[in-house]
Amino acid sequence: MKLKREFSLLVFFVLWISFFVQAQDRPNIILMMSDDQGYGDIGAHGNPYLKTPNIEAIGEEGVEMTHFFAYPNCSASRAAILTGRYPYRTGVTAVTQVDHFMNTQETTIAEILSDNGYRTGIFGKWHLGDNAPMRPTDQGFQEALVHKGGGIGQAAGPAGNTYFDPILEHNNVSKKYEGYCDDIFTDAAIDFISKKGKQPFFAYLATNLPHFPLQVPDEKAQPFREMGLHEDNALTYGMLDNIDGNVGRVLKRLKKLGIEENTIVIFLSDNGPRTRRTKNDTYPGRWVANLRGTKTSAYDNGIRVPFYVKWPKAFKKGITTNQMGTAIDILPTLLDACNIPVTKELKVDGQSLLPLWKGETNTLKKRTYFVQMHYGPTPFKYMHFSARTQKYKLVSPHNFPHGIVHQPTDFELKNVLKNLELYDVENDPSERKNIAGQHPEIVDQLLEEYDTWFDEVTEERDASGIQRIHLGTKAQLHTNLSRFDWGGPRVISRFDYGGPRVIEDNQLGYWQVTTEAGNYEVSYDLPEVPKDGIAHLKYNDIHLKQAISKGQKKVVFKDVQLPKGEGNFHAYFKTDRLATGPLFVDITKTK
């Protein structure tokens, strides 16, 4: 018996040593991603104003993919990159009010790498859910310094936050930092990769630049003002210049640490630039490399992004390829590089690009990449999508995809299908010559592929349902709910086909939650209360009321007994017949 136990210990020890040695030999990974940086926001892509030498150096020392495609919005691209799966499968359709909640049954690359001996850290933008169980620390990141929501200063809070001296979340604890946000995130990432140890690392540096609001140190914007550029462009290019400088700092640190040779470095953007959202929303003079569309668009300026990668140990220098790469390819490619198998259980949609990056092949397996974007939690077939092969691209355009919130009528759908557009993107990268009429057989083929894709991914998404926020768990005893995360029909009706409305038009939603049984304290941060009224708290069979006065800023419900279960958490007040929601709701489990 003793001999058997000693043999088992020996086997365990040998396996542990083998795992440790293998982990040591695996490459470090740095994934740097900007926010709303277009393909044209690179000096080498013809931009007449902007220089990006540090970003371009990654491609000069490795590979540039000139035709790399993400999704038209922030959250969808992030879900695709982290899971290797189409975002519709993961629950992500758009960027706010439950549309950005990634289902936590998804397996992220951070979880996989963490399970295989990696240190994992995220610095910057997460945008896939701010509360348990959706936080980056719930999804495989051991170290996390992030802002809430989709951007600093948004409704996710805290109120009054800016890009300067921001309040950020460090491992789920709010803390005020000194400095400029992009520099703070880069400092933290550099500290993370500089820690001594024998474990490889995965550092995800996801800056929130150059996303709105346009805030940057004045000395960064001034050179572009002196070029005579519109103020919006001067600020944007100043932000992009800041990104490039911080990319240079990361590359310099790798060299100083002596780990450059076996570190994979990737730089890309999450989607195209915001040049306009509707016909009445202008952003004058932005260089877009002659691509059509804007952020949120299924045309190429909405989804074609800069992409550079290097791995000195394995890649030749200066490879440029026009083969189509996509956001869903990053996970399988990095796992391939790390010699970690992609299991069937992951149901990955992407393919490994490693043979292309290594120069072992010039072409990839033929495939069609699907993109769709709308607002609201329910996808509608045929509305604002593209289906792209290496040569052709089928497009169902929409001038205001945020307004796609209702099921279109059959009359509308017939009109959409009659007016589908087809482009030979190899010969017409600006998507100017619609050849759908000349090639109806290609339109029908790509449309059939889209039909199959849509039915499959939405069926999987519907089976999972919208991810619920967990209240009162050991992982998060205190939860802050914001308007950024609420849902409901009044929230969705904030946008419509007629165009955008001001946010004040719809001020009520609810939060879909799961609760642990216990005693809670619930407090509301109120918007302006115009006159005396009543604050309400509703959850399943519970309905509590409390009088409030004109001008009151906060209301607190103490000793609230919540049952174990799930439902919609309603928090609102009434000063007349129409209810209004709070700005924030803080829920703390006390017993």
LUMZATI-527937 format. One line per 10 residues: number of its first residue (from 1); for each residue y, x, z of C-alpha. Coordinates in nm, 4 decimals, padded with zeros to 6 digits, always signed. Each point is the difference from the previous one (the first is absolute). Layout:
<recs>
NUM) Y,X,Z  ...
</recs>
This chain:
<recs>
1) +00.0000,+00.0000,+00.0000  +00.2314,+00.2870,+00.0926  -00.0803,+00.1796,-00.3285  +00.0780,-00.3153,-00.1973  +00.3348,-00.0403,+00.1779  +00.0883,+00.3643,-00.0632  -00.0928,-00.0377,-00.3674  +00.2209,-00.3101,-00.0294  +00.2895,+00.1885,+00.1554  -00.0560,+00.2872,-00.2410
11) +00.0021,-00.2372,-00.2996  +00.3175,-00.1659,+00.1275  +00.1635,+00.3403,+00.0517  -00.0942,+00.1167,-00.3508  +00.1289,-00.3235,-00.1550  +00.3232,+00.0250,+00.2011  +00.0540,+00.3615,-00.1085  -00.0740,-00.0971,-00.3617  +00.2508,-00.2862,+00.0179  +00.2609,+00.2246,+00.1601
21) -00.0422,+00.2768,-00.2592  +00.0124,-00.2539,-00.2828  +00.3164,-00.1563,+00.1460  +00.1601,+00.3443,+00.0233  -00.0675,+00.0676,-00.3678  +00.1423,-00.3306,-00.1165  +00.3548,+00.0017,-00.1353  +00.3053,-00.1067,+00.1914  +00.1798,-00.2932,-00.1634  +00.3711,-00.0758,-00.0144
31) +00.0897,-00.3279,-00.1687  +00.3762,-00.0326,-00.0473  +00.1355,-00.3288,-00.1303  +00.3564,-00.1128,-00.0639  +00.1198,-00.3592,+00.0059  +00.1494,-00.1524,-00.3183  +00.0271,+00.3306,-00.1882  -00.0401,-00.0668,-00.3704  -00.1650,+00.2106,-00.2679  +00.3520,+00.0750,-00.1237
41) +00.1063,+00.1316,+00.3419  -00.1383,+00.3446,-00.0820  +00.2087,+00.2758,-00.1560  -00.2724,+00.1037,-00.2441  -00.0343,-00.3588,-00.1247  +00.3397,+00.0175,-00.1654  +00.2222,-00.1050,+00.2873  +00.3439,+00.1399,-00.0910  +00.1285,+00.0116,+00.3593  -00.2863,+00.0682,+00.2379
51) -00.1956,+00.3203,+00.0573  -00.3349,-00.0123,+00.1826  -00.1358,+00.3570,-00.0080  -00.2211,-00.0232,+00.3083  -00.1752,-00.3186,-00.1094  -00.0499,+00.1403,-00.3502  -00.1363,+00.3260,+00.1447  -00.3083,-00.1886,+00.1180  -00.0822,-00.0840,-00.3621  +00.0883,+00.3481,-00.1223
61) -00.2505,+00.1407,+00.2482  -00.2548,-00.2712,-00.0740  -00.0096,-00.3282,-00.1920  +00.2523,-00.2591,-00.1167  -00.1287,-00.3429,-00.0996  +00.2707,-00.1425,-00.2257  -00.1598,-00.3456,-00.0082  -00.0769,-00.0868,+00.3595  +00.0298,-00.3629,+00.1066  +00.0510,-00.1621,+00.3371
71) +00.0938,-00.3614,+00.0826  +00.3423,-00.1646,-00.0403  +00.0669,-00.0122,+00.3752  -00.0319,+00.2098,+00.3121  -00.2803,-00.1574,+00.2032  -00.2365,-00.0593,-00.2906  +00.0144,+00.3626,-00.1113  -00.0563,+00.1223,+00.3551  -00.3027,-00.2236,+00.0480  -00.1416,+00.1155,-00.3355
81) +00.0502,+00.3689,+00.0821  -00.1500,-00.0209,+00.3482  -00.3053,-00.2106,-00.0935  -00.0729,+00.0794,-00.3660  -00.0114,-00.3755,-00.0587  +00.2180,-00.2517,-00.1780  +00.2529,-00.1282,+00.2540  -00.0864,-00.3646,-00.0678  -00.3414,+00.0732,+00.1514  +00.1597,+00.1423,+00.3138
91) +00.2267,-00.2992,+00.0659  +00.3214,+00.1614,-00.1261  +00.2051,-00.1877,-00.2590  +00.3622,+00.0898,+00.0769  +00.2182,+00.1665,+00.2617  +00.0912,-00.2381,+00.2829  -00.0957,-00.3088,+00.2024  -00.3818,+00.0411,+00.0134  -00.0164,+00.1051,-00.3671  -00.0133,+00.3663,+00.1067
101) -00.2710,-00.0380,+00.2653  -00.2998,+00.2124,-00.0971  -00.3245,-00.1425,+00.1317  -00.1342,+00.2314,+00.2682  -00.3555,-00.0235,-00.1279  +00.1219,+00.2365,-00.2730  -00.1016,+00.3644,+00.0380  +00.2823,+00.2470,-00.0561  -00.0212,+00.3595,-00.1132  +00.1403,+00.0965,+00.3410
111) -00.2976,-00.1639,+00.1704  -00.2477,+00.1713,-00.2302  +00.1596,+00.3425,+00.0359  +00.0322,-00.0430,+00.3765  -00.3724,-00.0788,+00.0187  -00.0651,+00.3200,-00.1950  +00.1802,+00.2406,+00.2279  +00.3610,-00.0247,-00.1221  +00.3187,-00.0223,+00.1996  +00.1975,-00.2896,-00.1472
121) +00.3709,-00.0739,+00.0183  +00.2546,-00.2324,-00.1614  +00.3735,+00.0636,-00.0060  +00.2457,-00.2526,-00.1432  -00.0847,-00.3353,-00.1537  -00.3167,-00.2002,+00.0732  +00.0971,-00.3574,-00.1062  -00.3427,-00.1599,+00.0448  +00.0562,-00.1748,+00.3339  +00.1834,+00.1033,+00.3181
131) -00.2237,-00.1566,+00.2646  -00.3596,+00.0388,+00.1142  -00.2415,+00.0194,-00.1657  +00.1985,+00.1022,-00.3103  +00.1904,+00.3059,+00.1224  -00.0704,+00.3442,-00.1481  -00.1623,+00.1058,+00.3284  -00.2380,-00.2941,-00.0416  -00.0868,+00.1168,-00.3516  -00.1026,+00.3620,+00.0455
141) +00.3220,+00.1910,+00.0687  -00.0161,+00.2076,+00.3173  +00.3698,+00.0887,-00.0132  +00.2637,-00.2461,-00.1200  +00.3772,+00.0185,-00.0255  +00.1159,-00.2998,-00.2020  +00.2729,-00.2580,-00.0341  -00.0723,-00.3699,+00.0219  -00.0252,-00.2406,-00.2933  +00.0887,+00.0948,-00.3543
151) +00.3098,+00.2000,+00.0827  +00.2332,+00.1133,+00.2742  +00.2569,-00.2724,+00.0639  -00.2215,-00.2879,-00.1108  -00.0891,-00.3076,+00.2057  -00.3029,+00.1732,+00.1528  +00.2519,+00.1691,+00.2264  +00.1310,+00.1335,+00.2151  +00.3357,-00.1600,-00.0706  +00.2729,+00.2351,-00.1170
161) -00.2374,+00.2816,-00.0959  +00.1251,+00.2394,-00.2701  -00.1230,+00.3091,-00.1837  +00.2038,+00.2120,+00.2432  -00.1287,+00.0480,+00.3582  -00.2597,-00.2747,-00.0510  -00.2334,-00.1657,+00.2462  -00.3547,+00.0712,-00.1207  -00.3534,-00.0693,+00.1170  -00.1857,+00.3077,+00.1260
171) -00.3621,-00.0922,+00.0649  +00.1115,-00.3615,+00.0582  +00.2804,+00.0867,+00.2424  +00.3614,-00.0581,-00.1048  +00.2214,+00.3058,+00.0286  +00.3466,+00.0946,-00.1209  +00.0226,+00.3178,-00.2078  +00.2949,+00.2163,-00.0967  +00.0631,+00.0870,-00.3627  -00.0621,-00.1421,-00.3457
181) -00.3221,-00.1992,-00.0418  -00.1464,+00.2002,-00.2919  +00.0586,+00.3259,+00.1882  -00.1522,-00.1438,+00.3184  -00.3174,-00.1088,-00.1797  -00.0275,+00.3359,-00.1778  +00.0501,+00.1919,+00.3248  -00.2813,-00.2002,+00.1600  -00.2310,+00.0555,-00.2970  +00.0684,+00.3755,+00.0039
191) -00.0697,+00.0128,+00.3743  -00.3264,-00.1849,-00.0615  -00.1273,+00.2332,-00.2734  +00.1117,+00.3048,+00.2001  -00.2188,-00.0734,+00.3011  -00.2641,+00.2660,+00.0408  -00.3596,-00.1082,-00.0174  -00.3108,+00.0192,-00.2096  +00.0051,-00.3632,-00.1117  +00.1359,-00.0791,-00.3486
201) +00.2869,-00.2490,-00.0095  +00.1172,-00.3000,-00.1996  +00.3779,-00.0409,+00.0161  +00.1520,-00.3103,-00.1593  +00.3745,+00.0599,-00.0351  +00.1331,-00.3323,-00.1289  +00.3782,+00.0184,+00.0004  +00.2026,-00.3210,-00.0137  +00.2416,+00.1593,-00.2491  +00.1620,-00.0965,-00.2360
211) -00.0667,-00.3624,+00.1015  +00.2966,-00.2211,+00.0924  +00.2214,+00.0175,+00.1973  +00.1610,+00.2952,-00.1760  +00.0743,+00.2249,+00.2970  +00.0131,+00.3784,-00.0295  +00.2068,+00.2875,+00.1435  +00.3291,+00.0069,-00.1870  -00.0421,+00.3592,-00.1144  -00.3137,-00.1030,-00.1891
221) +00.1756,-00.2759,-00.1957  +00.3269,+00.1839,-00.0670  -00.1227,+00.2241,-00.2878  -00.1091,-00.3108,-00.1905  +00.3284,-00.1777,+00.0642  +00.1711,+00.3020,-00.1516  -00.2086,-00.0561,-00.3137  +00.1731,-00.3373,-00.0319  -00.3060,-00.2076,+00.0887  +00.0096,-00.3515,+00.1396
231) -00.0085,+00.0104,+00.3813  -00.3462,-00.1611,+00.0133  -00.1393,+00.2726,-00.2250  +00.1801,+00.2764,+00.1896  -00.1573,-00.1201,+00.3247  -00.3421,-00.0456,-00.1593  +00.0008,+00.3435,-00.1598  +00.1179,+00.1484,+00.3284  -00.3041,-00.1563,+00.1673  -00.2280,+00.1338,-00.2726
241) +00.1511,+00.3451,+00.0392  -00.0776,-00.0218,+00.3720  -00.3619,-00.0882,-00.0795  -00.0328,+00.2979,-00.2331  +00.1395,+00.2329,+00.2643  -00.2507,-00.1240,+00.2560  -00.2871,+00.0357,-00.2465  +00.1102,+00.3630,-00.0315  -00.0102,+00.0388,+00.3786  -00.3599,-00.1264,+00.0118
251) -00.1120,+00.2330,-00.2809  +00.1727,+00.2952,+00.1660  -00.1755,-00.0707,+00.3315  -00.3413,-00.0071,-00.1705  +00.0637,+00.3482,-00.1369  +00.1224,+00.1282,+00.3356  -00.3116,-00.1349,+00.1720  -00.2241,+00.1616,-00.2614  -00.1792,-00.3272,-00.0767  +00.1495,-00.0784,-00.3411
261) -00.3125,+00.1073,-00.1907  -00.2275,-00.2668,+00.1456  +00.2522,-00.2831,+00.0372  +00.0196,-00.2902,-00.2440  +00.3631,-00.1059,-00.0405  +00.0853,-00.3277,-00.1739  +00.3419,-00.1445,-00.0737  +00.0584,-00.3474,-00.1449  +00.2104,-00.3133,+00.0427  -00.1144,-00.3469,+00.1027
271) +00.1676,-00.1875,-00.2879  +00.2874,+00.0196,-00.2436  +00.3714,-00.0002,+00.0807  +00.2028,-00.3031,+00.0935  +00.2361,-00.0322,-00.2950  +00.0099,-00.3784,+00.0127  -00.1972,-00.2922,+00.1398  +00.1505,-00.2805,-00.2099  +00.2366,-00.0283,-00.2943  +00.2902,-00.0191,+00.2456
281) -00.1027,+00.2945,+00.2168  +00.1274,+00.3233,-00.1513  -00.0305,+00.3655,+00.0926  +00.2079,+00.1727,-00.2677  -00.0839,+00.3255,-00.1716  -00.3336,+00.0929,+00.1596  -00.1997,+00.2347,-00.2250  -00.3418,-00.1590,-00.0639  -00.1487,+00.2288,-00.2698  +00.0226,-00.2825,-00.2572
291) -00.2551,-00.2098,+00.1868  +00.0273,-00.3771,+00.0165  +00.0342,-00.2081,+00.3144  +00.0739,+00.0753,+00.3642  -00.1625,-00.0025,+00.3414  -00.2073,-00.3218,+00.0385  -00.0535,-00.0076,-00.3784  -00.3340,+00.0208,-00.1807  +00.1725,+00.2019,-00.2725  -00.0446,+00.3753,+00.0265
301) +00.3229,+00.0823,+00.1814  -00.1339,-00.2093,+00.2859  -00.3379,+00.1719,+00.0244  +00.0034,+00.3410,-00.1751  +00.0800,+00.2625,+00.2612  +00.0336,+00.3787,+00.0220  -00.3262,+00.1677,+00.1006  -00.0712,+00.3652,+00.0778  -00.2965,+00.1673,+00.1700  -00.1059,+00.3553,+00.0741
311) -00.2953,+00.1697,+00.1676  +00.0255,+00.3751,-00.0678  -00.3598,+00.0622,+00.1005  -00.1359,-00.2396,-00.2620  +00.2633,-00.0845,-00.2649  +00.1490,+00.2009,-00.2825  +00.3781,+00.0175,-00.0250  +00.2157,-00.2063,-00.2295  -00.2407,-00.2727,-00.1133  +00.1726,-00.3064,-00.1460
321) -00.1967,-00.3098,-00.0922  +00.0935,-00.3400,-00.1386  -00.3277,-00.1560,+00.1145  +00.0538,-00.3155,+00.2031  -00.0259,+00.0543,+00.3733  +00.0519,-00.2779,+00.2545  +00.0684,-00.0580,+00.3684  -00.3563,-00.1194,+00.0585  -00.1305,+00.3392,-00.1178  +00.1454,+00.2082,+00.2823
331) -00.2585,-00.0837,+00.2672  -00.3109,+00.0641,-00.2143  +00.1562,+00.3175,-00.1421  +00.0851,+00.1490,+00.3399  -00.3413,-00.0895,+00.1402  -00.1565,+00.1668,-00.3039  +00.2065,+00.3124,+00.0677  -00.1158,-00.0031,+00.3625  -00.3640,-00.0542,-00.1002  -00.0100,-00.3266,+00.1933
341) -00.2055,-00.2678,-00.1763  +00.1575,-00.3346,-00.0916  -00.2473,-00.2529,+00.1354  -00.0773,-00.3284,-00.1726  +00.1209,-00.1830,+00.3095  +00.3566,+00.1120,-00.0761  +00.0014,-00.1883,-00.3329  +00.2562,+00.2410,-00.1420  +00.1739,-00.1049,-00.3236  +00.1407,+00.3403,-00.0953
351) -00.1675,+00.3019,-00.1537  +00.0114,+00.3693,+00.0822  +00.2591,+00.1963,-00.1955  -00.1324,+00.3321,+00.1272  -00.1717,+00.1076,-00.3264  +00.3310,-00.0589,-00.1796  +00.1986,+00.1945,+00.2597  -00.2468,+00.2883,-00.0140  +00.0251,+00.0147,-00.3789  -00.3683,-00.0846,-00.0410
361) +00.0824,-00.2923,-00.2307  +00.2945,-00.1150,-00.2108  -00.0836,-00.3707,+00.0096  -00.1041,-00.2551,+00.2575  -00.2355,-00.2950,-00.0173  +00.1552,-00.2905,-00.1920  +00.1246,-00.2734,+00.2289  +00.2661,-00.2654,+00.0517  +00.2456,+00.0173,+00.2906  +00.1359,-00.3300,+00.1325
371) +00.3351,-00.0639,+00.1640  +00.1384,-00.3246,+00.1347  +00.2860,-00.0768,+00.2345  +00.1578,-00.3120,+00.1449  +00.1436,-00.1269,+00.3270  -00.1928,-00.2080,+00.2516  -00.3581,+00.0184,+00.1271  -00.1653,-00.1882,-00.2895  -00.0593,+00.1758,-00.3347  +00.0407,-00.2113,-00.3124
381) -00.1963,+00.0892,-00.3105  +00.1917,+00.1188,-00.3087  +00.3310,+00.0317,+00.1820  +00.1636,+00.3434,-00.0371  -00.2842,+00.2406,-00.0724  -00.0940,+00.2876,-00.2265  -00.3359,+00.1294,-00.1211  +00.0150,+00.3551,-00.1294  -00.2365,+00.2318,-00.1822  +00.0816,+00.3506,-00.1157
391) +00.1412,-00.1422,-00.3260  +00.0866,-00.3681,+00.0461  +00.1791,-00.2040,+00.2620  -00.0009,-00.3777,+00.0360  +00.2993,-00.1368,+00.1936  +00.0861,-00.3365,+00.1476  +00.3642,+00.0659,+00.0929  +00.2161,-00.1820,+00.2526  +00.3666,+00.0565,+00.0679  -00.0243,-00.0867,+00.3691
401) -00.3527,+00.0519,+00.1377  +00.1191,-00.0623,+00.3564  +00.0522,-00.3591,-00.1109  -00.3657,-00.0601,-00.0882  -00.0802,-00.2051,+00.3093  -00.1380,-00.3276,-00.1411  -00.3032,-00.0731,-00.2149  +00.1343,-00.0273,-00.3577  -00.0745,-00.3160,-00.1921  -00.2388,+00.0055,-00.2948
411) +00.3006,-00.0350,-00.2301  +00.1524,+00.3162,+00.1492  -00.3271,+00.1905,-00.0173  -00.0542,-00.0893,-00.3659  +00.3471,+00.1298,-00.0742  -00.0707,+00.3227,+00.1919  -00.3258,+00.0595,-00.1886  +00.1623,-00.0782,-00.3340  +00.2622,+00.2665,+00.0649  -00.2140,+00.2891,+00.1231
421) +00.1191,+00.3383,-00.1242  -00.2089,+00.2887,-00.1331  +00.1197,+00.3580,-00.0399  -00.1478,+00.3133,-00.1518  +00.1166,+00.2125,+00.2937  -00.1205,+00.3247,-00.1535  +00.2426,-00.0409,-00.2901  +00.2527,-00.2314,+00.1647  +00.0485,+00.1205,+00.3613  +00.3251,-00.1962,+00.0306
431) -00.1892,-00.3270,-00.0612  +00.2429,-00.1242,-00.2610  -00.2283,-00.1146,-00.2836  -00.2136,-00.2994,+00.0981  -00.3120,+00.0059,-00.2211  -00.1796,-00.2988,+00.1576  +00.0362,-00.1989,-00.3222  -00.1611,+00.2746,-00.2090  -00.2926,+00.0560,+00.2378  -00.1077,-00.3277,+00.1614
441) -00.3528,+00.1385,+00.0399  +00.1274,+00.2760,+00.2326  +00.2064,-00.2538,+00.1944  -00.3051,-00.2227,+00.0470  -00.2217,+00.2908,+00.1043  +00.2432,+00.1301,+00.2609  +00.0690,-00.3544,+00.1208  -00.3715,-00.0588,+00.0509  -00.0241,+00.3220,+00.2000  +00.2991,-00.1108,+00.2081
451) -00.1617,-00.3411,+00.0645  -00.3129,+00.1673,+00.1352  +00.2007,+00.2435,+00.2125  +00.2255,-00.2699,+00.1493  -00.2888,-00.2293,+00.0908  -00.1898,+00.2830,+00.1667  +00.2791,+00.1545,+00.2079  +00.1534,-00.3281,+00.1142  -00.3381,-00.1400,+00.0995  -00.0546,+00.3044,+00.2223
461) +00.3494,-00.0348,+00.1438  -00.0408,-00.3728,+00.0692  -00.3271,+00.0664,+00.1818  +00.1768,+00.2441,+00.2362  +00.3057,-00.2174,+00.0644  +00.3396,+00.1191,+00.1198  -00.0250,+00.2687,+00.2652  +00.1058,-00.1303,+00.3397  +00.2145,+00.1822,+00.2556  -00.1899,+00.0643,+00.3252
471) +00.1731,-00.0878,+00.3272  -00.0968,+00.1298,+00.3423  -00.2561,+00.2617,-00.1015  -00.0450,+00.3271,+00.1881  +00.1238,+00.1778,-00.3124  +00.3314,-00.1886,+00.0158  +00.0894,-00.1887,+00.3164  +00.3617,-00.0379,-00.1176  +00.0659,-00.1418,-00.3466  +00.3311,-00.0375,-00.1795
481) +00.0041,-00.2739,-00.2641  +00.2759,-00.0009,-00.2597  +00.1134,-00.2178,-00.2854  -00.1375,+00.2692,-00.2299  -00.3539,-00.1069,+00.0950  +00.0198,-00.3757,+00.0232  -00.1400,-00.2429,-00.2564  +00.0049,-00.3682,-00.0819  +00.1418,-00.2337,-00.2645  +00.3662,+00.0378,+00.0965
491) -00.0338,+00.3781,-00.0226  -00.1559,-00.0167,-00.3449  +00.2643,-00.2439,-00.1234  +00.2604,+00.2700,+00.0588  -00.0672,+00.0932,-00.3614  -00.0458,-00.2349,-00.2917  +00.0041,-00.0019,-00.3795  +00.3705,-00.0712,+00.0024  +00.0765,+00.3465,+00.1360  +00.0496,+00.1677,+00.3365
501) +00.1562,-00.1791,+00.2901  +00.1697,+00.1512,+00.2999  -00.2321,+00.0689,+00.2904  +00.1921,-00.2394,+00.2258  -00.1255,-00.2918,-00.2102  -00.3413,+00.0129,+00.1684  -00.0143,+00.0966,+00.3642  -00.3350,-00.1166,+00.1243  -00.3546,+00.1274,-00.0248  -00.2995,+00.0576,+00.2227
511) -00.2376,+00.2836,+00.0758  -00.3747,-00.0184,-00.0622  -00.1595,+00.1540,+00.3073  -00.3158,+00.0586,+00.2011  +00.0410,-00.0063,+00.3782  -00.1824,+00.1392,+00.3006  -00.0071,-00.2380,+00.2947  +00.2512,+00.0828,+00.2691  +00.3434,-00.0288,+00.1511  +00.2924,+00.0920,-00.2266
521) +00.3749,+00.0365,+00.0073  +00.1689,-00.1093,-00.3225  +00.3652,+00.0685,-00.0759  +00.2124,-00.0895,-00.3045  +00.2969,+00.1922,-00.1398  +00.2139,-00.2799,-00.1377  +00.2428,-00.0115,-00.2908  +00.3319,-00.1700,+00.0628  -00.0594,-00.3230,+00.1933  +00.2810,-00.2375,-00.1127
531) -00.0432,-00.2516,+00.2839  -00.2334,-00.0977,+00.2831  -00.3583,-00.0678,-00.0970  -00.3690,+00.0415,+00.0789  -00.2255,+00.3052,-00.0576  -00.3619,-00.0770,-00.0872  -00.3277,+00.1955,+00.0224  -00.3062,-00.1475,-00.1710  -00.3495,+00.1409,-00.0312  -00.2986,-00.2275,-00.0587
541) +00.0127,-00.2560,+00.2861  +00.2813,+00.1782,+00.1833  +00.3579,-00.1271,-00.0367  +00.2646,+00.1412,+00.2341  +00.3724,-00.0803,+00.0022  +00.3047,+00.1571,+00.1578  +00.3678,-00.0961,-00.0130  +00.2378,+00.2496,-00.1639  +00.3795,+00.0157,-00.0050  +00.2561,+00.0663,-00.2689
551) +00.0291,+00.3747,-00.0644  -00.3206,+00.0872,+00.1896  -00.1629,+00.3194,-00.1325  -00.3416,-00.0035,+00.1659  -00.2491,-00.2456,+00.1430  -00.3068,+00.0933,+00.2068  -00.3166,-00.2020,+00.0605  -00.1824,+00.1416,+00.3037  -00.3602,-00.0522,+00.1100  -00.1146,-00.1364,-00.3356
561) -00.3760,-00.0579,+00.0068  -00.1431,+00.0677,-00.3455  -00.3670,-00.0711,-00.0763  -00.2366,+00.2238,-00.1923  +00.0058,-00.1146,-00.3616  +00.2049,-00.0026,-00.3150  +00.2729,-00.2119,-00.1483  +00.3624,-00.0100,-00.1085  +00.2531,+00.1174,+00.2564  +00.3202,-00.2052,-00.0282
571) +00.3242,+00.1169,+00.1638  +00.3235,-00.1847,-00.0778  +00.3006,-00.1794,+00.1403  +00.1830,-00.3203,-00.0918  +00.3673,-00.0792,+00.0350  -00.0349,-00.2823,-00.2508  -00.2996,-00.1447,-00.1829  -00.0791,+00.3102,-00.2116  -00.1746,+00.2818,+00.1880  +00.1116,+00.3641,-00.0165
581) -00.2153,+00.3026,+00.0807  +00.0866,+00.2974,+00.2224  +00.0774,+00.3466,-00.1340  -00.2759,+00.1601,+00.2077  -00.2696,-00.1186,+00.2371  -00.1357,+00.2368,+00.2657  -00.3394,-00.0961,+00.1408  -00.1434,+00.1960,+00.2937  -00.3360,-00.0609,+00.1656  +00.0619,+00.0327,+00.3731
591) -00.3451,-00.0949,+00.1358
</recs>
